[in-house]
Amino acid sequence: MDLSPFVSPDPAVRRDGWSPERKLRFLDHLAARGNVRAACAAVGMTREAAYALRRRDGLFARGWAAALLLAREASVDVLADRAIEGIEEKVYYRGELIDTRRKYDTRLLLAHINRLDRQVEEAPGGAAEDAARFDEILACIGGAEGPEELQVDEEPLPLARDAALDMAADEAIAEVEEAWTERAAAHEHGELPDEEYAQYRAERGAATARARAEAGMRWDAWFARACETVDTLLGRPGDRELSPGTVSEVSSSSGAATAVGPDGRRYAYA
């Protein structure tokens, strides 16, 4: 029996019309404006459909809460500009433009910020952390899969960078300690002589530094792919710059895109 008439031609598009790209565009617009109605209009969906998806999709709901927090920050920036620069208004007389003037009125924007404040307060816990990882959330919604070693339980996002580095360091320390515990057992009282203990400490430090550097490179590679996914789906490829927050001392042979910054240090693209 031919079931092709009943199969969606694009499995990435849900039956309710929310494709990954549409979700990303909605959240991106919401993060810039903080206006649900405008974000819905930007992607051709109703407010009812957006709220229904938020109830059903946990990661989308987290992105929504993070977007409102980012929108509040953006609104504060606009408010600061308007407070200093004012808003230019055109002055007409009998239908003709005769002049312009500066108007300093931020009451509506203040009301909007107050509204966003209330929404942020009502948002689920962790919204601030999710706001800092907004591009990662968008990437996961868009279909980018994080490295398997960075996935924890049912959490849809990979481990954050610091947590990934800490986990790699702990694993490296455990391996070194296991090897040296066997050596210590061969000595009287199961203790290492001072010289060997110093060697153990040096090996542990080197292993930790190496593990953290390699984990940082792997995480940076994931983040670069995540940002590329988001930029491609939103139609803005190539607008990422080098991020000095993702320094790595490992060779680019591990697969991450790297470059030397103006200060001479090697950076991973983010």
C-alpha positions in Angstrom: 0.0 0.0 0.0 1.4 3.4 -1.0 1.4 5.7 2.0 3.2 8.6 0.3 0.2 10.9 0.3 0.1 10.7 4.1 3.8 11.3 4.7 5.1 14.9 5.2 7.6 15.8 2.4 9.8 17.5 5.0 10.1 15.6 8.3 11.8 18.7 9.8 8.5 20.5 9.7 6.0 19.6 12.4 2.4 19.1 11.6 1.7 22.4 13.5 4.0 24.3 11.1 6.9 24.9 13.4 10.0 24.1 11.4 13.4 24.4 13.2 14.1 27.5 11.1 10.8 29.1 12.1 11.5 28.4 15.8 14.9 30.0 15.5 13.5 33.1 13.7 10.8 33.5 16.3 13.2 33.3 19.2 15.8 35.5 17.5 13.1 38.2 16.9 11.8 37.8 20.5 15.3 38.3 21.9 15.6 41.6 19.9 12.2 43.0 20.6 10.6 41.2 23.5 7.3 41.3 21.7 5.5 38.0 21.2 3.0 39.3 18.7 5.7 40.9 16.5 7.8 37.7 16.7 4.8 35.7 15.6 4.1 38.1 12.7 7.7 37.8 11.6 7.4 34.0 11.2 3.8 33.9 10.0 2.4 32.1 13.1 -0.3 33.0 15.6 0.2 33.8 19.2 -1.9 30.8 20.1 0.4 28.5 18.1 3.5 30.0 19.8 2.1 29.6 23.3 1.0 26.0 22.5 4.5 25.1 21.3 6.0 26.6 24.4 3.8 24.3 26.5 4.8 21.2 24.6 8.5 21.9 23.8 10.7 22.2 26.8 13.8 23.5 25.0 11.7 26.1 23.1 10.3 27.2 26.4 13.8 27.7 27.8 14.7 29.6 24.7 11.6 31.8 25.1 12.5 32.7 28.7 16.2 33.4 27.7 15.0 35.6 24.8 12.9 37.8 27.1 15.9 38.3 29.4 18.0 39.3 26.4 15.2 41.6 25.1 15.2 43.4 28.4 18.9 44.1 28.1 18.3 45.3 24.6 15.5 47.6 25.7 17.7 49.1 28.4 20.3 50.0 25.7 17.6 51.7 23.6 16.3 53.5 26.7 19.8 54.8 27.4 20.2 56.0 23.8 16.9 57.8 23.9 17.6 59.4 27.2 20.8 60.9 25.8 20.0 61.5 22.2 16.2 61.8 22.2 13.9 60.9 19.3 13.9 63.0 16.2 10.3 64.0 15.2 9.3 65.7 11.9 7.2 68.9 12.2 4.6 69.5 9.5 2.5 72.6 8.8 -0.4 72.3 6.4 1.0 69.0 5.1 4.5 70.2 4.5 7.6 69.3 6.4 9.0 72.5 7.9 11.3 71.4 10.7 12.5 68.6 12.9 12.8 68.5 16.7 14.1 66.3 19.4 11.6 64.7 21.8 12.7 63.1 25.1 9.9 60.8 26.1 10.7 57.3 27.3 7.5 56.4 29.2 6.4 53.8 26.8 9.8 52.1 26.7 9.9 52.2 30.5 6.5 50.5 30.6 7.8 47.9 28.2 10.9 47.2 30.4 8.7 46.9 33.4 6.6 44.3 31.6 9.7 42.4 30.6 10.9 42.5 34.2 7.7 40.8 35.3 8.0 38.2 32.6 11.6 37.5 33.5 10.6 37.1 37.2 8.0 34.6 36.2 10.3 32.7 34.0 11.6 29.2 35.1 14.8 29.0 37.0 18.0 29.1 35.0 16.9 31.7 32.5 20.0 33.8 33.1 22.2 30.8 32.4 20.2 30.0 29.3 20.4 33.6 28.1 24.2 33.2 28.2 23.9 30.1 26.1 21.2 31.4 23.8 23.0 30.5 20.5 23.5 27.0 21.8 19.8 26.6 22.5 19.0 27.9 19.1 21.5 25.5 17.5 20.0 22.5 19.3 16.5 23.6 18.2 17.9 23.9 14.7 19.2 20.3 14.8 22.9 20.7 15.7 24.0 17.8 17.9 26.5 18.3 20.6 29.5 15.9 21.1 28.4 12.7 22.8 30.9 13.1 25.6 29.3 16.4 26.5 25.8 15.1 26.9 24.5 14.5 30.4 21.4 12.4 31.1 18.3 13.9 29.4 19.6 17.5 29.3 19.2 18.7 25.7 22.1 21.1 25.9 25.7 19.8 26.0 27.7 20.7 29.1 28.7 24.3 29.4 32.4 25.0 28.6 33.6 25.3 32.2 31.8 22.2 33.2 33.2 20.3 30.2 36.7 21.3 31.1 36.2 20.3 34.8 34.9 16.9 33.8 37.8 16.3 31.5 40.3 17.3 34.2 38.6 15.0 36.8 38.8 12.1 34.4 42.5 12.8 33.7 43.2 13.0 37.4 41.4 9.7 38.1 43.6 7.9 35.5 46.8 9.3 36.9 45.8 8.5 40.5 44.9 4.9 39.5 48.3 4.3 38.0 50.2 5.8 40.9 48.1 4.0 43.5 49.4 0.7 42.1 52.9 2.0 42.3 52.4 3.2 45.9 51.1 -0.2 46.9 54.5 -1.7 46.1 56.2 0.5 48.7 56.2 0.0 52.5 53.1 1.3 54.1 51.7 2.1 50.7 53.3 5.5 50.5 55.4 7.1 47.8 58.9 8.4 48.6 59.2 12.1 48.3 60.9 12.0 44.9 58.2 9.8 43.4 55.5 11.9 45.0 56.9 15.0 43.3 56.9 13.1 40.1 53.3 12.1 40.7 52.3 15.7 41.3 54.0 16.9 38.2 52.4 14.2 36.0 49.0 14.9 37.5 49.4 18.7 36.8 50.5 18.0 33.2 47.6 15.6 32.6 45.1 18.0 34.0 46.4 20.9 31.8 46.4 18.7 28.7 42.9 17.4 29.3 41.5 20.8 29.9 43.1 22.2 26.8 41.9 19.4 24.6 38.4 19.6 26.1 38.4 23.3 25.5 39.3 22.7 21.8 36.5 20.1 21.4 34.0 22.5 23.1 35.1 25.4 20.9 34.6 23.3 17.8 31.1 22.4 18.9 30.3 26.0 19.6 31.6 27.1 16.2 29.4 24.5 14.6 26.4 25.6 16.7 26.9 29.3 15.7 27.3 28.3 12.1 24.0 26.4 12.2 22.2 29.3 13.7 23.7 31.9 11.3 22.9 29.7 8.3 19.3 29.1 9.3 18.8 32.8 10.1 20.5 33.8 6.8 23.4 35.6 8.3 26.5 33.4 7.7 30.0 34.7 8.4 29.1 37.4 10.9 31.0 35.8 13.8 34.3 37.2 14.9 37.1 35.7 16.9 36.2 35.3 20.5 39.1 35.9 23.0 37.0 34.0 25.5 37.8 30.6 23.9 41.5 30.4 24.1 43.1 27.1 23.4 46.8 25.9 23.4 46.1 22.8 21.4 47.0 22.4 17.7 44.2 22.9 15.2 44.7 19.3 14.1 41.9 18.3 16.4 39.4 19.7 13.9 38.4 23.1 15.4 38.8 26.3 13.4 41.6 28.4 14.9 43.4 31.6 14.1 46.1 33.8 15.7 44.6 37.0 17.2 46.2 40.4 17.2 47.8 39.7 20.5 49.7 36.7 19.1 47.6 34.1 20.9 45.7 31.3 19.2 41.9 31.6 19.4 39.1 29.2 18.4 36.4 30.6 16.3 33.2 31.2 18.3 
